[in-house]
Amino acid sequence: MTPVDDYDGTDHAVLERIADVVFALDHAWRFTYLNGAAERMLQRSRTDLLGCDIWEEFPEAVAV
């Protein structure tokens, strides 16, 4: 089970309306949730990123 599985429809709708970037990672640094603002900032769709390791997808962020 991932954290996003715990959200009900109301929580999910609230997170989608937030203008700020919101994403969630599990204990292994894998994406479990991204809102629309996160998709736009990262220039990747949530379909492409869900379940993927953040450090493998964005290795340039390791040095930050």
N, C-alpha and C positions, 0 to 999 in steps of 0.2 A: 504494500500500500504506500502511496506517495502522499505528501501533504495536500496536494490539490484534490485528492480523492475525498478529503475530509470537508471540503467546502460544499455548502449547499448552493443552490442557484442564486440566492440573494447575495451571499458573500462574493461569488464569482462576478455577478453583475456590478457590485460596488467596486471591485478591483479593476474591472474594465473601464469604469468611468473616471478613475483617477488619472489625471493628466501627467503625473510623474511616472517615471520608469519603475515598474515593480516586477521582480522575478524572484523565484524561490529555487533553492538548491537542496538536494538531499545530502546525507552524510558522506557520499562519495563524490560530491561536487557536480552532480548531474542536475540539469534543469528539470524542475517538476512543474513550473508555472511561469508564464510570461504574459504580461498584459500587452495591449496594442502599442502603448508608448515604448515598451521594451523592444518590440519587433521593429518599430521604426528607428529607434536609436541604434540598435545592433545591426540593422539592415539585413535581417534574417527572419524567416517566418517561425512561428512557434512549432509548426509541424517539423521543420528542419532541426530545431534545437531540443525539443523535449526528449529527455533520456540521454542527452549527450553531455559529456564532461566539459565544463566551462573552459578548463585549461587547454584541452585539445582543440576546441573550437576557436579559442581566442588566445593563442600562445603569447601574443604580444603583451597581454595584460599581466603576465607573470612578472615582468620586469618593473611594473608600475609600483 
